[in-house]
Amino acid sequence: MLCIRGVVLPEREERAFWIDGEVLRAGMPPGGFAGRHAETVVDGGWLLPGLVDVHTHPGAEGLDIPFDEELLRRHLEQHRDAGVLAVRTPGTAARMPSWVDKDPELPRVTSAGRWLATPGRFFPGFGRDVSEEDLVRAAVEEAAASSGWCKVIGDWRADEPALPLALLTGVVSAVHAVGGKVAVHCQTAEGSRNAVLAGADSLEHGMHLDPALLDRMAAQGTAFVPTLSAFGRGVDAMRAREPSVRRDLWLAGWETMFAHVRAAAESGVTVLAGTDSFPCGTVAGEASWLARAGLSAEAALGAASWTARAWLGLPGLVDGAPADLVAYATDPTTDPAVLDHPSRIVLRGRVVR
């Protein structure tokens, strides 16, 4: 019987737990922590629900590398070993294989099936290419075949039209009607606007997002996944390029993202941590970027842990919850870099390290 004690975040209360199979039980275990069958695996420090990356694409690292199940496993193990115990994959090059959900050694995966791209709005052949006429049907199919989510490429080139609002609204309505949810890739002002007005469940990237839409996002529950780390790593390279419409629009969008992320949080929009990059297992870096953008230390940490888990329908550290947790020797709200150094990782009731 595994036993755990520490200060639970975000409540900042000292609590004790024991693990019953794959389930977390609150309080002292039968026989106490010193019982004959008790093994204390965490005694002190800070306890978080497992970390979450809500925008990651395990299984392929580039256009020239096809989706590979061994690579998928390796990527998910990288997440797990960093304390990322739940991920959402908003679009992959292939549907998630069934063994992922059955493997107790891997993080919990919420899949959105294959990217859905209409002509001219994605890398050809890398997702599921569909006509605009077939998009609604395809979105319902992908949501039904995955974890209930689908991912639509709402725009692509900065100087080209986004997916029409009426069509995207039809997609969201149809997917919601079958109990699903819609993530929308958007990096232009028009694409971000259409995603919000269509009632999308999440904006992925949201570059050029109009702050006037934030109150609507908060009211309808549209989450914002800005993937700052993915953009931030490319800023210097983009600035070094020759001036062009696309380069200049990209840089203009980047220069407003910190302010928009901060304003979104202040408006009550759910801001979440997603990396959209490799190597996997780097969501701690995204939490640091969110803090740099102006989120409080606790909000930035929650975006990569308890807030993201609640958004995905996963409980925190409460009685009866899945036994997924990460322990730290020091308070990670004092420095997001602490997230890179978990002292203990427990997934599905098993000690990972």
C-alpha positions as CSV (number, residue, x, y, z in Angstrom):
1,M,0.0,0.0,0.0
2,L,1.5,3.3,-1.1
3,C,1.1,6.3,1.2
4,I,1.6,10.0,0.4
5,R,1.8,13.2,2.5
6,G,2.4,16.7,1.4
7,V,1.0,20.2,0.7
8,V,-1.6,20.0,-2.0
9,L,-1.9,22.7,-4.6
10,P,-3.8,24.8,-5.4
11,E,-5.5,24.5,-2.0
12,R,-2.2,24.8,-0.1
13,E,-3.4,22.3,2.5
14,E,-1.3,19.5,4.0
15,R,-3.1,16.2,3.3
16,A,-2.5,12.5,3.5
17,F,-3.5,10.0,0.9
18,W,-3.1,6.3,0.2
19,I,-3.5,4.4,-3.0
20,D,-6.1,1.7,-3.5
21,G,-5.2,0.1,-6.9
22,E,-5.3,3.0,-9.3
23,V,-7.5,5.2,-7.1
24,L,-6.5,7.9,-4.6
25,R,-7.9,7.7,-1.1
26,A,-7.9,10.6,1.2
27,G,-6.8,10.3,4.8
28,M,-4.8,7.8,6.8
29,P,-4.6,4.3,5.3
30,P,-5.9,1.2,7.3
31,G,-3.2,0.6,9.9
32,G,-1.7,4.0,9.5
33,F,1.4,5.1,7.7
34,A,3.5,2.9,9.9
35,G,1.4,-0.2,9.1
36,R,3.0,-3.5,8.2
37,H,1.9,-3.2,4.5
38,A,2.3,0.6,4.2
39,E,5.1,2.1,2.1
40,T,5.5,5.9,2.3
41,V,6.6,7.1,-1.2
42,V,6.1,10.8,-0.5
43,D,6.6,12.4,2.9
44,G,6.5,16.1,2.7
45,G,7.0,18.6,-0.1
46,W,4.4,19.8,-2.6
47,L,1.8,17.7,-4.4
48,L,0.2,18.5,-7.7
49,P,-2.3,16.6,-9.8
50,G,-0.4,15.2,-12.8
51,L,0.8,17.8,-15.3
52,V,-1.1,18.3,-18.6
53,D,-0.1,19.3,-22.1
54,V,-3.2,20.2,-24.0
55,H,-1.6,20.7,-27.4
56,T,0.9,18.0,-28.3
57,H,1.3,15.8,-31.4
58,P,3.1,12.6,-30.4
59,G,3.9,10.1,-33.1
60,A,5.5,12.2,-35.8
61,E,8.2,14.9,-35.7
62,G,8.0,16.3,-39.2
63,L,6.4,16.2,-42.6
64,D,9.0,13.8,-43.9
65,I,8.4,11.4,-40.9
66,P,5.2,9.4,-41.2
67,F,3.1,8.6,-38.1
68,D,4.9,5.8,-36.3
69,E,3.5,3.8,-33.3
70,E,6.9,3.2,-31.8
71,L,7.6,7.0,-32.0
72,L,4.2,7.6,-30.4
73,R,5.1,5.4,-27.5
74,R,8.5,7.1,-27.1
75,H,6.9,10.6,-27.1
76,L,4.3,9.6,-24.6
77,E,7.0,8.1,-22.3
78,Q,8.9,11.4,-22.6
79,H,5.7,13.2,-21.3
80,R,5.3,10.7,-18.5
81,D,8.9,10.9,-17.4
82,A,8.5,14.7,-17.0
83,G,5.4,14.3,-14.9
84,V,3.0,15.0,-17.8
85,L,0.3,12.4,-17.0
86,A,-2.4,13.6,-19.3
87,V,-2.2,15.0,-22.8
88,R,-4.6,16.2,-25.4
89,T,-3.6,15.6,-29.0
90,P,-5.5,18.1,-31.2
91,G,-4.8,16.5,-34.5
92,T,-2.5,13.8,-35.6
93,A,-1.5,12.2,-38.9
94,A,-3.4,9.1,-38.0
95,R,-6.1,8.1,-35.5
96,M,-4.8,7.1,-32.1
97,P,-4.3,3.4,-31.9
98,S,-6.5,1.6,-29.3
99,W,-3.5,0.2,-27.3
100,V,-2.7,3.7,-26.1
101,D,-5.8,3.8,-23.7
102,K,-5.0,0.3,-22.5
103,D,-1.4,0.7,-21.6
104,P,-1.0,1.5,-17.8
105,E,2.5,2.8,-18.4
106,L,1.4,5.8,-20.6
107,P,-0.3,9.1,-19.8
108,R,-4.0,9.5,-20.3
109,V,-4.7,10.6,-23.8
110,T,-7.5,12.8,-25.1
111,S,-7.4,12.5,-28.9
112,A,-9.0,14.8,-31.5
113,G,-8.4,12.4,-34.3
114,R,-6.8,13.6,-37.5
115,W,-6.4,17.2,-38.5
116,L,-9.2,18.3,-40.8
117,A,-8.0,20.4,-43.6
118,T,-9.8,22.0,-46.5
119,P,-7.9,22.7,-49.8
120,G,-5.0,25.0,-49.4
121,R,-5.2,25.2,-45.6
122,F,-2.6,22.7,-44.4
123,F,0.3,20.5,-45.4
124,P,-1.1,18.4,-48.2
125,G,-1.7,14.8,-47.1
126,F,-0.5,15.3,-43.5
127,G,-4.0,15.3,-42.0
128,R,-7.3,14.3,-43.4
129,D,-7.9,16.4,-46.5
130,V,-11.6,17.1,-47.1
131,S,-13.6,19.5,-49.3
132,E,-15.6,22.3,-47.7
133,E,-18.7,20.4,-48.7
134,D,-17.6,17.3,-46.7
135,L,-16.1,19.1,-43.7
136,V,-19.2,18.9,-41.4
137,R,-19.6,15.2,-41.9
138,A,-15.8,14.5,-41.5
139,A,-15.8,16.5,-38.2
140,V,-18.5,14.4,-36.7
141,E,-16.7,11.3,-37.9
142,E,-13.4,12.3,-36.3
143,A,-15.1,13.3,-33.0
144,A,-17.0,10.0,-32.8
145,A,-13.8,8.0,-33.6
146,S,-11.6,9.8,-31.0
147,S,-12.1,11.0,-27.5
148,G,-15.0,13.3,-28.6
149,W,-12.8,16.0,-30.0
150,C,-12.1,17.0,-33.6
151,K,-9.6,19.5,-34.9
152,V,-10.3,21.9,-37.8
153,I,-7.7,24.0,-39.6
154,G,-9.5,27.3,-39.5
155,D,-6.9,29.3,-41.4
156,W,-3.4,28.8,-42.8
157,R,-1.5,31.4,-44.7
158,A,-1.5,34.8,-43.1
159,D,-2.4,36.6,-46.4
160,E,-5.1,34.1,-47.5
161,P,-8.8,33.7,-46.5
162,A,-9.8,31.7,-43.4
163,L,-12.4,29.0,-43.4
164,P,-15.8,30.7,-43.8
165,L,-17.6,31.6,-40.6
166,A,-20.9,29.9,-41.7
167,L,-19.1,26.7,-42.5
168,L,-17.2,26.7,-39.2
169,T,-20.4,27.4,-37.3
170,G,-22.0,24.4,-39.0
171,V,-19.1,22.2,-37.9
172,V,-19.3,23.3,-34.3
173,S,-23.1,22.9,-34.2
174,A,-23.0,19.4,-35.7
175,V,-20.2,18.2,-33.4
176,H,-21.9,19.7,-30.4
177,A,-25.1,17.9,-31.4
178,V,-23.4,14.5,-31.0
179,G,-21.8,15.5,-27.7
180,G,-18.3,16.4,-29.2
181,K,-16.0,19.3,-29.0
182,V,-14.1,21.3,-31.6
183,A,-10.5,22.7,-31.5
184,V,-9.7,25.2,-34.2
185,H,-6.2,26.1,-35.5
186,C,-6.1,29.9,-36.0
187,Q,-3.2,32.2,-36.6
188,T,-4.9,35.1,-38.4
189,A,-7.3,37.8,-37.2
190,E,-10.1,36.4,-39.4
191,G,-9.4,32.8,-38.4
192,S,-9.4,33.7,-34.7
193,R,-12.5,35.8,-35.0
194,N,-14.4,33.1,-36.9
195,A,-13.4,30.4,-34.3
196,V,-14.8,32.5,-31.5
197,L,-18.0,33.5,-33.3
198,A,-18.6,29.9,-34.3
199,G,-18.5,28.8,-30.7
200,A,-15.4,26.7,-30.9
201,D,-14.4,24.9,-27.6
202,S,-10.7,25.9,-28.0
203,L,-8.5,28.3,-30.0
204,E,-5.2,26.8,-30.8
205,H,-2.5,29.5,-31.1
206,G,-5.0,32.4,-31.4
207,M,-2.4,34.8,-33.0
208,H,-4.0,38.2,-33.9
209,L,-6.9,37.4,-31.6
210,D,-9.0,40.6,-31.2
211,P,-9.2,41.5,-27.4
212,A,-12.8,42.6,-28.0
213,L,-13.8,39.0,-28.3
214,L,-12.5,37.9,-24.9
215,D,-15.7,38.5,-23.0
216,R,-17.5,36.4,-25.5
217,M,-14.9,33.6,-25.2
218,A,-15.2,33.7,-21.4
219,A,-19.0,33.6,-21.5
220,Q,-19.3,30.7,-24.0
221,G,-16.4,28.7,-22.4
222,T,-13.9,28.9,-25.3
223,A,-10.5,28.1,-24.0
224,F,-7.3,29.8,-25.3
225,V,-4.2,27.6,-25.9
226,P,-1.6,30.1,-27.1
227,T,1.4,27.7,-27.5
228,L,3.8,30.6,-26.7
229,S,6.9,28.4,-26.4
230,A,6.4,27.1,-30.0
231,F,6.3,30.7,-31.3
232,G,8.9,32.0,-29.0
233,R,11.6,29.6,-30.2
234,G,11.1,30.8,-33.8
235,V,11.1,34.6,-33.2
236,D,14.8,35.2,-33.9
237,A,14.7,33.1,-37.1
238,M,11.6,34.9,-38.3
239,R,13.1,38.3,-37.7
240,A,16.2,37.3,-39.7
241,R,14.1,36.6,-42.8
242,E,13.7,39.0,-45.6
243,P,10.7,41.3,-45.1
244,S,7.5,39.9,-46.6
245,V,3.7,40.1,-46.0
246,R,3.7,36.7,-44.2
247,R,6.8,37.4,-42.1
248,D,5.6,40.9,-41.1
249,L,2.1,39.6,-40.2
250,W,3.6,36.8,-38.1
251,L,5.9,39.2,-36.2
252,A,3.0,41.7,-35.7
253,G,0.9,38.9,-34.2
254,W,3.7,37.7,-31.9
255,E,4.3,41.2,-30.6
256,T,0.7,41.3,-29.2
257,M,0.5,37.8,-27.9
258,F,1.7,38.5,-24.4
259,A,-0.8,41.3,-23.9
260,H,-3.6,39.2,-25.4
261,V,-2.8,36.2,-23.2
262,R,-2.7,38.4,-20.1
263,A,-6.0,40.1,-21.1
264,A,-7.6,36.8,-21.7
265,A,-6.8,35.6,-18.2
266,E,-8.0,38.8,-16.7
267,S,-11.3,38.5,-18.7
268,G,-12.0,35.0,-17.2
269,V,-11.0,33.0,-20.3
270,T,-9.5,29.6,-19.5
271,V,-5.9,29.9,-20.6
272,L,-4.1,26.5,-21.0
273,A,-0.6,25.2,-21.5
274,G,0.2,23.5,-24.8
275,T,3.6,23.0,-26.3
276,D,3.0,22.1,-30.0
277,S,6.7,21.2,-30.2
278,F,9.4,18.6,-29.6
279,P,10.9,17.1,-27.5
280,C,7.8,16.0,-25.6
281,G,7.6,16.5,-21.9
282,T,8.4,20.3,-21.9
283,V,5.1,21.7,-20.6
284,A,7.0,23.3,-17.7
285,G,8.6,25.6,-20.3
286,E,5.1,26.6,-21.6
287,A,4.1,27.4,-18.0
288,S,7.1,29.7,-17.7
289,W,6.1,31.5,-20.9
290,L,2.6,32.0,-19.6
291,A,4.1,33.5,-16.4
292,R,6.2,35.8,-18.6
293,A,3.1,36.9,-20.4
294,G,1.6,38.1,-17.2
295,L,-0.3,35.2,-15.7
296,S,0.2,34.8,-11.9
297,A,2.5,32.0,-10.9
298,E,-0.5,30.0,-9.6
299,A,-2.5,30.6,-12.8
300,A,0.4,29.6,-15.0
301,L,1.0,26.4,-13.0
302,G,-2.7,25.6,-13.0
303,A,-2.8,26.0,-16.8
304,A,-0.4,23.0,-16.9
305,S,-2.0,21.0,-14.1
306,W,-5.3,21.4,-12.1
307,T,-7.0,23.9,-14.4
308,A,-6.2,21.8,-17.5
309,R,-7.3,18.6,-15.8
310,A,-10.6,20.1,-14.8
311,W,-11.1,21.3,-18.3
312,L,-10.5,17.8,-19.6
313,G,-12.9,16.3,-17.0
314,L,-10.2,14.9,-14.8
315,P,-10.3,15.5,-11.0
316,G,-7.5,16.9,-8.9
317,L,-6.1,15.4,-5.7
318,V,-9.4,14.3,-4.0
319,D,-10.7,11.1,-2.6
320,G,-11.7,8.7,-5.4
321,A,-9.6,10.5,-8.1
322,P,-7.2,8.6,-10.4
323,A,-3.9,8.2,-8.6
324,D,-2.0,10.5,-10.9
325,L,0.2,13.0,-9.1
326,V,3.6,14.7,-9.1
327,A,5.6,15.7,-6.0
328,Y,8.2,18.5,-5.6
329,A,10.7,19.3,-2.9
330,T,9.9,23.0,-3.1
331,D,6.9,25.1,-4.0
332,P,6.6,25.3,-7.8
333,T,4.6,28.5,-7.6
334,T,7.8,30.3,-6.5
335,D,9.5,29.4,-9.8
336,P,8.0,27.5,-12.8
337,A,11.4,26.0,-13.4
338,V,10.8,23.8,-10.4
339,L,8.4,21.8,-12.6
340,D,11.4,20.4,-14.4
341,H,12.5,18.6,-11.3
342,P,9.8,16.4,-9.8
343,S,10.9,14.3,-6.8
344,R,8.2,11.7,-7.4
345,I,5.8,10.8,-10.2
346,V,2.9,8.5,-9.6
347,L,0.7,7.4,-12.6
348,R,-2.3,5.1,-12.2
349,G,-1.2,4.2,-8.7
350,R,2.3,3.2,-9.8
351,V,5.5,5.0,-9.0
352,V,7.2,6.1,-12.2
353,R,10.1,7.5,-10.3
